[in-house]
């Protein structure tokens, strides 16, 4: 496993993510296990204490897959919201799970299917619920 920077997770997100992990289907089991590792190593804080440079659930972010040289803008969502957000990426997708809790400028080495690994970098956060005082979104 490659480099993993410290992460910060909203307490409400952590609770919801744990429920997703606990209820994960067989096909989502590998991502659920990775997400559970991230939750266990992350610092969990109240929603009001999340800085505006941290990726939380429902944040719209710009990130770069440095391995493939691709920059993307996506909103990190729970699986049930995938069809209702135009630029959505699920937290239960391999790349989505690697983004939770990172700060702008952070890089993370993250496993993807077929025993590969990518290096992701968070470039910007365009919208974040906590910044907008939407603590229960």
Phi and psi in degrees as GROMACS dihedral restraints (atoms count N, CA, C in turn):
[ dihedral_restraints ]
;  ai    aj    ak    al  type     phi  dphi    fc
    3     4     5     6     1   -83.5    20    10
    4     5     6     7     1  -158.5    20    10
    6     7     8     9     1   -69.5    20    10
    7     8     9    10     1   135.1    20    10
    9    10    11    12     1  -134.5    20    10
   10    11    12    13     1   111.6    20    10
   12    13    14    15     1   -72.0    20    10
   13    14    15    16     1   163.2    20    10
   15    16    17    18     1   -60.8    20    10
   16    17    18    19     1   147.0    20    10
   18    19    20    21     1  -128.4    20    10
   19    20    21    22     1   157.2    20    10
   21    22    23    24     1  -124.2    20    10
   22    23    24    25     1   129.3    20    10
   24    25    26    27     1  -128.2    20    10
   25    26    27    28     1   133.4    20    10
   27    28    29    30     1   -62.2    20    10
   28    29    30    31     1   132.2    20    10
   30    31    32    33     1   -55.1    20    10
   31    32    33    34     1   -42.6    20    10
   33    34    35    36     1   -66.7    20    10
   34    35    36    37     1   -39.6    20    10
   36    37    38    39     1   -61.5    20    10
   37    38    39    40     1   -45.0    20    10
   39    40    41    42     1   -58.9    20    10
   40    41    42    43     1   -42.8    20    10
   42    43    44    45     1   -64.4    20    10
   43    44    45    46     1   -44.5    20    10
   45    46    47    48     1   -66.7    20    10
   46    47    48    49     1   -40.5    20    10
   48    49    50    51     1   -65.8    20    10
   49    50    51    52     1   -38.0    20    10
   51    52    53    54     1   -62.3    20    10
   52    53    54    55     1   -38.3    20    10
   54    55    56    57     1   -63.6    20    10
   55    56    57    58     1   -41.4    20    10
   57    58    59    60     1   -60.8    20    10
   58    59    60    61     1   -44.2    20    10
   60    61    62    63     1   -62.2    20    10
   61    62    63    64     1   -46.7    20    10
   63    64    65    66     1   -62.2    20    10
   64    65    66    67     1   -32.3    20    10
   66    67    68    69     1  -100.1    20    10
   67    68    69    70     1    11.1    20    10
   69    70    71    72     1   -62.5    20    10
   70    71    72    73     1   139.1    20    10
   72    73    74    75     1   -76.2    20    10
   73    74    75    76     1   170.8    20    10
   75    76    77    78     1   -57.3    20    10
   76    77    78    79     1   -40.6    20    10
   78    79    80    81     1   -68.6    20    10
   79    80    81    82     1   -24.5    20    10
   81    82    83    84     1   -97.5    20    10
   82    83    84    85     1     3.3    20    10
   84    85    86    87     1   -61.1    20    10
   85    86    87    88     1   -41.3    20    10
   87    88    89    90     1   -63.1    20    10
   88    89    90    91     1   -44.9    20    10
   90    91    92    93     1   -67.5    20    10
   91    92    93    94     1   -39.4    20    10
   93    94    95    96     1   -59.7    20    10
   94    95    96    97     1   -40.9    20    10
   96    97    98    99     1   -64.7    20    10
   97    98    99   100     1   -42.9    20    10
   99   100   101   102     1   -63.6    20    10
  100   101   102   103     1   -42.1    20    10
  102   103   104   105     1   -64.0    20    10
  103   104   105   106     1   -38.1    20    10
  105   106   107   108     1   -65.8    20    10
  106   107   108   109     1   -37.3    20    10
  108   109   110   111     1   -62.2    20    10
  109   110   111   112     1   -43.2    20    10
  111   112   113   114     1   -62.6    20    10
  112   113   114   115     1   -44.2    20    10
  114   115   116   117     1   -60.9    20    10
  115   116   117   118     1   -40.6    20    10
  117   118   119   120     1   -71.0    20    10
  118   119   120   121     1   -27.4    20    10
  120   121   122   123     1   -94.6    20    10
  121   122   123   124     1   -11.3    20    10
  123   124   125   126     1   -80.6    20    10
  124   125   126   127     1   155.2    20    10
  126   127   128   129     1   -88.5    20    10
  127   128   129   130     1   122.2    20    10
  129   130   131   132     1   -98.1    20    10
  130   131   132   133     1   126.6    20    10
  132   133   134   135     1  -131.9    20    10
  133   134   135   136     1   164.2    20    10
  135   136   137   138     1   -64.0    20    10
  136   137   138   139     1   150.8    20    10
  138   139   140   141     1   -53.8    20    10
  139   140   141   142     1   -36.8    20    10
  141   142   143   144     1   -66.7    20    10
  142   143   144   145     1   -16.1    20    10
  144   145   146   147     1  -100.2    20    10
  145   146   147   148     1     7.7    20    10
  147   148   149   150     1   -82.6    20    10
  148   149   150   151     1   120.2    20    10
  150   151   152   153     1   -65.0    20    10
  151   152   153   154     1   158.3    20    10
  153   154   155   156     1   -75.4    20    10
  154   155   156   157     1     0.1    20    10
  156   157   158   159     1  -106.2    20    10
  157   158   159   160     1    17.0    20    10
  159   160   161   162     1  -112.1    20    10
  160   161   162   163     1   135.4    20    10
  162   163   164   165     1   -75.8    20    10
  163   164   165   166     1   118.0    20    10
  165   166   167   168     1  -119.7    20    10
  166   167   168   169     1   173.8    20    10
  168   169   170   171     1   -61.4    20    10
  169   170   171   172     1   140.6    20    10
  171   172   173   174     1    74.2    20    10
  172   173   174   175     1    10.2    20    10
  174   175   176   177     1   -78.0    20    10
  175   176   177   178     1   139.8    20    10
  177   178   179   180     1   -95.7    20    10
  178   179   180   181     1   121.0    20    10
  180   181   182   183     1  -129.9    20    10
  181   182   183   184     1   156.8    20    10
  183   184   185   186     1  -110.0    20    10
  184   185   186   187     1   127.9    20    10
  186   187   188   189     1  -140.1    20    10
  187   188   189   190     1   160.8    20    10
  189   190   191   192     1  -121.4    20    10
  190   191   192   193     1   130.6    20    10
  192   193   194   195     1   -85.7    20    10
  193   194   195   196     1    97.4    20    10
  195   196   197   198     1   -67.6    20    10
  196   197   198   199     1   -25.3    20    10
  198   199   200   201     1   -68.4    20    10
  199   200   201   202     1   -40.9    20    10
  201   202   203   204     1  -101.0    20    10
  202   203   204   205     1    -5.7    20    10
  204   205   206   207     1    67.7    20    10
  205   206   207   208     1    38.3    20    10
  207   208   209   210     1  -120.7    20    10
  208   209   210   211     1   126.4    20    10
  210   211   212   213     1  -102.5    20    10
  211   212   213   214     1   137.3    20    10
  213   214   215   216     1  -136.8    20    10
  214   215   216   217     1   155.5    20    10
  216   217   218   219     1  -118.3    20    10
  217   218   219   220     1   122.0    20    10
  219   220   221   222     1  -142.6    20    10
  220   221   222   223     1   157.0    20    10
  222   223   224   225     1  -106.5    20    10
  223   224   225   226     1   123.0    20    10
  225   226   227   228     1   -79.3    20    10
  226   227   228   229     1   114.9    20    10
  228   229   230   231     1  -127.4    20    10
  229   230   231   232     1   163.6    20    10
  231   232   233   234     1   -74.1    20    10
  232   233   234   235     1   152.9    20    10
  234   235   236   237     1   -53.1    20    10
  235   236   237   238     1   -36.5    20    10
  237   238   239   240     1   -65.9    20    10
  238   239   240   241     1   -18.8    20    10
  240   241   242   243     1   -97.0    20    10
  241   242   243   244     1     2.2    20    10
  243   244   245   246     1   -54.7    20    10
  244   245   246   247     1   -42.1    20    10
  246   247   248   249     1   -83.5    20    10
  247   248   249   250     1    -9.3    20    10
  249   250   251   252     1  -103.1    20    10
  250   251   252   253     1    -0.2    20    10
  252   253   254   255     1  -124.1    20    10
  253   254   255   256     1   124.1    20    10
  255   256   257   258     1   -58.3    20    10
  256   257   258   259     1   -43.9    20    10
  258   259   260   261     1  -107.1    20    10
  259   260   261   262     1    33.2    20    10
  261   262   263   264     1   -70.4    20    10
  262   263   264   265     1   146.1    20    10
  264   265   266   267     1  -133.5    20    10
  265   266   267   268     1   129.9    20    10
  267   268   269   270     1   -76.0    20    10
  268   269   270   271     1   142.9    20    10
  270   271   272   273     1   -67.6    20    10
  271   272   273   274     1   -15.1    20    10
  273   274   275   276     1   -94.7    20    10
  274   275   276   277     1     5.6    20    10
  276   277   278   279     1   -87.3    20    10
  277   278   279   280     1   150.2    20    10
  279   280   281   282     1   -51.7    20    10
  280   281   282   283     1   -45.9    20    10
  282   283   284   285     1   -72.4    20    10
  283   284   285   286     1   -41.4    20    10
  285   286   287   288     1   -58.8    20    10
  286   287   288   289     1   -41.9    20    10
  288   289   290   291     1   -61.8    20    10
  289   290   291   292     1   -29.7    20    10
  291   292   293   294     1   -76.6    20    10
  292   293   294   295     1   -13.2    20    10
  294   295   296   297     1   -91.9    20    10
  295   296   297   298     1   -23.5    20    10
  297   298   299   300     1   -60.9    20    10
  298   299   300   301     1   131.1    20    10
  300   301   302   303     1    85.6    20    10
  301   302   303   304     1    -7.0    20    10
  303   304   305   306     1   -74.5    20    10
  304   305   306   307     1   155.7    20    10
  306   307   308   309     1  -102.2    20    10
  307   308   309   310     1   157.1    20    10
  309   310   311   312     1   -55.5    20    10
  310   311   312   313     1   130.3    20    10
  312   313   314   315     1    97.1    20    10
  313   314   315   316     1   -18.5    20    10
  315   316   317   318     1   -68.4    20    10
  316   317   318   319     1   147.9    20    10
  318   319   320   321     1  -120.5    20    10
  319   320   321   322     1   148.0    20    10
  321   322   323   324     1  -142.1    20    10
  322   323   324   325     1   138.4    20    10
  324   325   326   327     1   -89.2    20    10
  325   326   327   328     1   123.7    20    10
  327   328   329   330     1  -133.2    20    10
  328   329   330   331     1   131.1    20    10
  330   331   332   333     1   -72.0    20    10
  331   332   333   334     1   143.7    20    10
  333   334   335   336     1  -129.5    20    10
  334   335   336   337     1   167.9    20    10
  336   337   338   339     1   -52.9    20    10
  337   338   339   340     1   160.8    20    10
  339   340   341   342     1    69.6    20    10
  340   341   342   343     1    27.8    20    10
  342   343   344   345     1    59.6    20    10
  343   344   345   346     1    29.4    20    10
  345   346   347   348     1   -99.5    20    10
  346   347   348   349     1   171.3    20    10
  348   349   350   351     1  -141.0    20    10
  349   350   351   352     1   143.4    20    10
  351   352   353   354     1  -121.0    20    10
  352   353   354   355     1   157.5    20    10
  354   355   356   357     1  -108.3    20    10
  355   356   357   358     1   118.7    20    10
  357   358   359   360     1  -107.2    20    10
  358   359   360   361     1   144.1    20    10
  360   361   362   363     1  -130.8    20    10
  361   362   363   364     1   130.3    20    10
  363   364   365   366     1   -83.6    20    10
  364   365   366   367     1   121.0    20    10
  366   367   368   369     1   -96.5    20    10
  367   368   369   370     1   -36.1    20    10
  369   370   371   372     1  -163.3    20    10
  370   371   372   373     1   155.2    20    10
  372   373   374   375     1  -119.1    20    10
  373   374   375   376     1   116.8    20    10
  375   376   377   378     1   -88.0    20    10
  376   377   378   379     1   -29.9    20    10
  378   379   380   381     1  -152.5    20    10
  379   380   381   382     1   138.5    20    10
  381   382   383   384     1  -143.5    20    10
  382   383   384   385     1   130.5    20    10
  384   385   386   387     1   -57.1    20    10
  385   386   387   388     1   -42.6    20    10
  387   388   389   390     1   -62.5    20    10
  388   389   390   391     1   -36.8    20    10
  390   391   392   393     1   -64.3    20    10
  391   392   393   394     1   -31.0    20    10
  393   394   395   396     1   -92.4    20    10
  394   395   396   397     1    10.1    20    10
  396   397   398   399     1    63.3    20    10
  397   398   399   400     1    25.4    20    10
  399   400   401   402     1   -97.6    20    10
  400   401   402   403     1    74.7    20    10
  402   403   404   405     1   -74.9    20    10
  403   404   405   406     1   -16.7    20    10
  405   406   407   408     1  -114.1    20    10
  406   407   408   409     1    18.9    20    10
